[in-house]
């Protein structure tokens, strides 16, 4: 019988072509990782730029809406207020009170526009785009509230005029008994 008890330990055998191939793969992997990191950085910068543009667009939309609201306020004052004040059913002592209440709303509106102009044109106010957009949005909401308030006042005064007109008609009719 022949026994093979000998265990062979010797030098490991390396395949040079596999080693070279592995090294090339590692180098290529490193290049790809480096390129991916550059791409991630580029995408991060582009996301920041997109965010900046979005904030500017939000600001522009809010300013446009603010302008529309103020235009609506001025139209109401030009047309509706004149009509209300020229009504024979508005008493002389009410004219000043009505004018003052409408003027107060218009003054607030103009102050808001002045503030927005300062925010948009003045670098003295150190604000980020997000902070600026937030302030503009708040002013836009306030202008919507002013539009609603002036429309409610206009509606109320028109109802007062209609009520007084009806009262006059009833008081002046002839009794048919």
VENHU-V921912 format. One record per helix or strand of 3 or more residues. SS is the DSSP state (a for helix, b for strand). FROM is the first residue (numbers start at 1). LEN is the number of residues. If there is no record, write none. Layout:
ss & from & len
SS & FROM & LEN
SS & FROM & LEN
This chain:
ss & from & len
a & 16 & 70
a & 92 & 30
a & 129 & 44
